[in-house]
Structure formats: C-alpha cells, structure tokens
Amino acid sequence: MTLDYQKICILSLPIIYILISYDIWQVKKNGMALKDVKKQTREICMAAVKQNWLALQFVKEQTKEICMLAVQQNWLALQYVKEQTKEMCLNAVQQNGYALEYVHVKEQTHEICMTAIQDIGIALEWVKKQNKEICLAAVRQNGEALKWVKKQTRDICLAAIHNNRNALKYVKKHILKQIEYYTNSTSLENDKCPICLDAESIDSWCMLNKCNHKYHITCIEKWILNKPEAIQKTCPTCREIVF
C-alpha cells in the first residue's frame, strides 16, 4: 500500500505543477481570476495582485508583501488590507489624502493624518483624534474642512474663512458672536489696518463686535496665534477683552 501510494504521489506531481502553472497563466492575464483559484500560492497571489490590485480582496492569506504591492499600485487597495502597517498607510495617503478613510484607527498616527490633510483638507472628516495643529493644517488647505472640526477656536475659524469665504457657514454661533466678517468693499478701500498699516492690501476684513475695530483677517489671525495668551484675548487697538 505504501509503495503504491508513493507511486501515485510521484505521478501526481506533474499534474499539480501543470495546474499551478495554468493558474499563474490565468491570473497574469486577468488578476481577478484569482477568485476561482482553489489552491492559492504566494506566487499566484503576487501575480494576480501585480496584474490588478483589486485581486487583493480575493487573497485568502494576505502577507505584508502582497498587500504592499497592491497599495503601491493604487491607494484604494488599502480598504482590502486586513492587517495594516504604518508603511502601507503612509504610502496610501501620500498618493491621495482620501486614503485616510480606509486607515484603521490604531494606525492613525500624527504623521499619517498630517500627510493626508495637507494633500486634501477635508480628509479631516476621517481623523479620529483631532488636535489644533491638524485642524489648522486642514482649514489652511481647504477652508471648508471647518465643517469637520470638532472643537472650533477663533484662530481655526479665521484661518478657514481666510482660505475660503464659504467656510463662514460652518462657524459655530459662539465663535461667530466674537467676530463679524467682511468681504472687500469700496467702503473699506481707504481704511488702514491698525496692525499692518496697509491701506492698499486686497485682503479681507473682519470687525470685532465688542469695540467695532476692523482688521485684515490675516493680521488678526497672526495676532491671535503669535501673541501671549493674555494679549490674544484683547483688541489690538483699544485692548478691550473681545475674545
């Protein structure tokens, strides 16, 4: 029995090699054919993913090498990766900030999030742990990212409005009460900004509600960001506490 069994196995080997070779030939023509391969090997899976990154969804035993190959071809492959690594995620968001949507929470590092939002500000929607630095970077890239800021501050809102006036609709009421936003108009053409003393700037203006003093929005933003905390809350002209 043992001798007969060994003979059968030896005779079967060429058939197995033929089947594997046929499967490789199939997936090299169409990576999605991996779906119908019953006996997957590393070589077959690599060939399939190389031909079409979408084949990753049919890989039964994913390895870092196979997943990375798929992600390098197209960032969208990240959604099919079961065990993500920092390297894969970073590669994906470097291709397209939208890839952050598919980054698992445990893999969302500060570097990965910053890389994503510096490419596409509204990717802030998928940042699980927001901080001021990330939010500011997002609204400076796209003002409308303010929609996804969980904890708004006056400087984040001002930065968002400066980038895109439409961001004004996302400013929360308690922040909106502190500043009133103006677009460029003839009524302000001859006014000098008390901070930069420039009357010819094409910058937009804002007015502080409590004292009605007007400033370029970029100037007041820098005032808030660069001054000590006690001074940040005051009007640059009259020193009234306005924030």
Protein Blocks (a to p, Z undefined) as FASTA:
>chain_A
ZZmmmmmmmmmmmmmmmmmmmmmmmmmmommlmmmmmbdcfklmmmmmmmomklmmmpmb
acfklmmmmmmmomklmmmpmbdcfklmmmmmmmomklmmmpcfklmcfklmmmmmmmmm
mlmmmmmbgcfklmmmmmmmomklmmmmmbdcfklmmmmmmmomklmmmpcfklmmmpcc
ddddfklmmpccfklopakbcbdcdddfklopacdfklmmmmmmmmcfklmmpcfklopa
fZZ
